[in-house]
């Protein structure tokens, strides 16, 4: 079995599978009522619909990106959980393409990524061990 590339997970970018059949790539988050400690709905920031294109001559399938709601300049949408089937991390290639698009819109790595968690639950790189 070939070595599998580790999935990047230090971000809130997700593919959201909707009951409409659409797969939406976005920065995903909860809309909460903190007083009642409950989720009211979900926030989709910079949502793009993902769709498979026609096969390339080499057999690979290109992924097409289009704005989820091109009828409004607003890039923050809220939906209820009733419209969501599943929420998953995107493939690293899809993530990299989306991050490039978000950077074109003015977002930075600091806004998109958070420190990776170390195996012991701490953040970031381990300190050097002295001899």
C-alpha positions as CSV (number, residue, x, y, z in Angstrom):
1,X,0.0,0.0,0.0
2,X,1.4,3.4,-0.9
3,X,2.1,6.0,1.8
4,X,-0.8,8.2,2.4
5,X,-0.3,12.0,2.7
6,X,-1.5,13.3,6.0
7,X,-4.6,15.4,5.9
8,X,-4.2,19.0,7.0
9,X,-6.6,19.6,9.8
10,X,-5.5,22.9,11.5
11,X,-8.2,25.0,10.0
12,X,-12.0,25.4,9.8
13,X,-12.3,24.9,6.1
14,X,-14.8,22.1,5.3
15,X,-16.7,20.4,2.5
16,X,-20.4,20.6,3.6
17,X,-22.7,18.0,2.0
18,X,-26.2,19.5,1.7
19,X,-29.5,17.8,1.4
20,X,-29.8,19.5,-2.0
21,X,-27.0,17.3,-3.2
22,X,-24.5,20.2,-3.4
23,X,-21.0,19.9,-1.9
24,X,-20.0,23.4,-0.5
25,X,-16.4,24.3,0.3
26,X,-16.3,27.0,2.9
27,X,-14.9,28.3,6.2
28,X,-17.4,26.5,8.5
29,X,-18.5,27.4,12.0
30,X,-21.4,27.3,14.4
31,X,-23.9,30.0,15.3
32,X,-24.4,29.6,19.0
33,X,-26.6,30.9,21.8
34,X,-24.0,31.0,24.6
35,X,-26.6,31.7,27.2
36,X,-28.5,28.5,26.5
37,X,-25.3,26.7,25.4
38,X,-26.8,25.4,22.2
39,X,-26.2,25.6,18.4
40,X,-28.7,27.7,16.5
41,X,-27.3,27.0,13.0
42,X,-24.2,27.1,11.0
43,X,-22.1,29.8,9.3
44,X,-20.6,29.3,5.8
45,X,-18.0,31.9,4.9
46,X,-16.8,32.3,1.3
47,X,-18.8,29.3,0.1
48,X,-18.0,27.6,-3.2
49,X,-19.9,24.7,-4.9
50,X,-17.6,21.8,-5.8
51,X,-18.4,19.8,-8.9
52,X,-16.5,17.2,-10.9
53,X,-15.7,18.2,-14.4
54,X,-15.3,16.1,-17.5
55,X,-12.5,13.5,-17.4
56,X,-9.1,14.6,-18.6
57,X,-7.3,12.4,-21.3
58,X,-5.2,10.9,-18.5
59,X,-8.3,9.8,-16.6
60,X,-8.2,12.3,-13.8
61,X,-11.3,14.3,-12.9
62,X,-10.9,18.1,-12.6
63,X,-12.8,19.8,-9.8
64,X,-14.8,22.9,-10.7
65,X,-15.4,25.7,-8.3
66,X,-18.3,28.2,-8.5
67,X,-19.7,30.7,-6.0
68,X,-22.5,29.2,-4.0
69,X,-24.7,32.3,-4.1
70,X,-23.5,34.6,-7.0
71,X,-26.6,36.7,-6.5
72,X,-25.3,38.6,-3.5
73,X,-21.9,40.2,-2.6
74,X,-22.3,38.8,0.9
75,X,-19.9,36.0,1.7
76,X,-21.4,34.9,5.0
77,X,-24.4,32.6,4.9
78,X,-26.2,31.0,7.7
79,X,-28.2,27.7,7.4
80,X,-29.9,25.3,9.8
81,X,-28.5,21.9,10.6
82,X,-31.6,20.3,8.9
83,X,-29.9,21.1,5.5
84,X,-26.6,19.4,6.3
85,X,-25.9,15.7,5.7
86,X,-22.2,15.7,6.6
87,X,-19.2,18.0,7.1
88,X,-15.7,16.8,6.3
89,X,-12.1,18.1,5.8
90,X,-11.2,18.7,2.2
91,X,-8.4,16.9,0.3
92,X,-5.1,18.8,0.7
93,X,-5.1,19.8,-3.0
94,X,-8.6,21.2,-2.7
95,X,-7.6,23.0,0.5
96,X,-4.5,24.5,-1.1
97,X,-6.6,25.8,-4.1
98,X,-9.2,27.3,-1.8
99,X,-6.6,29.0,0.4
100,X,-5.0,30.5,-2.7
101,X,-8.5,31.9,-3.6
102,X,-9.0,33.2,-0.1
103,X,-5.6,35.0,-0.1
104,X,-6.6,36.7,-3.4
105,X,-9.6,38.0,-1.4
106,X,-7.3,39.4,1.3
107,X,-7.3,36.7,4.0
108,X,-4.0,35.6,5.6
109,X,-2.6,32.3,6.8
110,X,-3.0,33.6,10.4
111,X,-6.8,34.0,9.7
112,X,-7.1,30.6,8.1
113,X,-4.9,28.3,10.1
114,X,-4.3,27.7,13.8
115,X,-1.3,26.0,15.4
116,X,-1.2,22.3,14.9
117,X,-1.8,20.3,18.1
118,X,1.1,18.1,19.2
119,X,0.5,14.4,20.1
120,X,0.5,15.3,23.8
121,X,-2.2,17.9,23.3
122,X,0.0,20.9,23.4
123,X,0.3,23.3,20.5
124,X,3.1,23.9,18.1
125,X,6.6,22.4,17.8
126,X,8.2,20.7,20.8
127,X,11.0,22.6,22.5
128,X,14.6,21.4,22.0
129,X,15.8,18.9,24.5
130,X,18.9,19.9,26.4
131,X,21.6,17.4,26.8
